[in-house]
Amino acid sequence: MADRATINVVILGLSFMFIFTAFNTAGMIEETVIQSVQEEGKFDGGSGYISLAIIYTVFAMANWGAPSVVSVCGPRNSMVIGAVMYCLFIAVFIYPMVWALYVGSVLLGLGASILWTGEGSYLTLNSTPETIGRNSGLFWALQTSSFLFGNVFVWQEFTGKEIIDPKTRIQVYVSLLVVSCVGTLMLFTLRNKKPGDSASLNVNRCNGNVLSNSENDVENKEGPLQAFKRSIQLFKTREMLLLGICFAYTGLELNFYSGVYGTCIGNTKAFGDEAKSLIGISGAFLGAGEIIGGAAFGLSGKLANRHGRDPIILLGFLVHTTAYYLIYINLPQSSPITEIITDASYYPVLIQSNKYVAVLCGFLLGLGDACFNTQVYSILGSLFSEDSAASAFALFFFTQA
């Protein structure tokens, strides 16, 4: 029978699966939906790209305060607060208004910083140096399966539609809101790890001492000011500065596959009536890549501990390089912005736009993302002790944003 810590990781992954089935799907179709609303003569001045810019700007800044919130509220309650913000943002698109979109974007940025910092802290608390690789892969495989389920639903709803009509939009976003609320409620079932579970000693790498679970619990009781100071101290360490380059890259590729690539596919006229539904198919294959990567690297956690993480990171680099090149030659140059046909923007750089290549690129983006993120989670969980976990993950998400 699985121990309490493993059960906690599974519940955490399932909760995030529901929340991000809703949010990732909403994010991938956000700009396409807004373009359709604007064609109805509504929503003047609203932009999905501006919304994303607000989200990630607020997210980046709020990560400095997120460890303080986690230290006061605890990881579980912090995640619940953050998840509620995700629900509010998704609800905006049921009856979209410009002011609500931008207010919702601010709230989402705040909520995301709390949610993900709490998640990193909770995952570390339920892992040991021996299990952090396995738990990171397990969580990532469960969480990213959201791409598969949500995008299959979008594919069914958008098939044969060039414009997303109000009825379809409402059906999609009400369904996504319900799914997000289910994930939020599941967070309430998370429990603290029993003292006897995974009874191993935790190494405090800040001073080299070995502490028992009970001693760590005492040390973890720090106030919000101490948590903020710890974040500043960690940010200046050699390890965090070196990792910052990788953190920044994961943020760039996250923004691309979650907010830009789906719009590029939807705006490619060469795909005809299938363009909008291909957003969902591509997203589903992206999810398949994430799941396969997360599961594979989770199962190979012991091998990574023995041989290092360099081969997995190198694999992610090669996979993403291939994906970016194929996207460059397959999709029109103007596709991130508009679907209006001009001689310059209609044709891709080297080949005729091919829907199978577009879907393949979605899979490669997901697989490469899993390579990077599972190893980042594992590195942070093993490099920093429990009392530093919230600050370490907050700095990761700050740099990523």
MOLINSUL-V784284 format. One record per run of one state. SS is the DSSP state (H for helix, E for strand, L for the rest). FROM is the first residue (numbers start at 1). TO is the last residue. If there is no record, write none. Layout:
ss=SS from=FROM to=TO
ss=SS from=FROM to=TO
This chain:
ss=L from=1 to=3
ss=H from=4 to=39
ss=L from=40 to=47
ss=H from=48 to=73
ss=L from=74 to=74
ss=H from=75 to=91
ss=L from=92 to=97
ss=H from=98 to=125
ss=L from=126 to=131
ss=H from=132 to=158
ss=L from=159 to=165
ss=H from=166 to=189
ss=L from=190 to=201
ss=E from=202 to=204
ss=L from=205 to=208
ss=E from=209 to=211
ss=L from=212 to=212
ss=H from=213 to=220
ss=L from=221 to=223
ss=H from=224 to=235
ss=L from=236 to=237
ss=H from=238 to=266
ss=L from=267 to=268
ss=H from=269 to=299
ss=L from=300 to=300
ss=H from=301 to=307
ss=L from=308 to=309
ss=H from=310 to=330
ss=L from=331 to=342
ss=H from=343 to=346
ss=L from=347 to=354
ss=H from=355 to=383
ss=L from=384 to=385
ss=H from=386 to=400
ss=L from=401 to=401
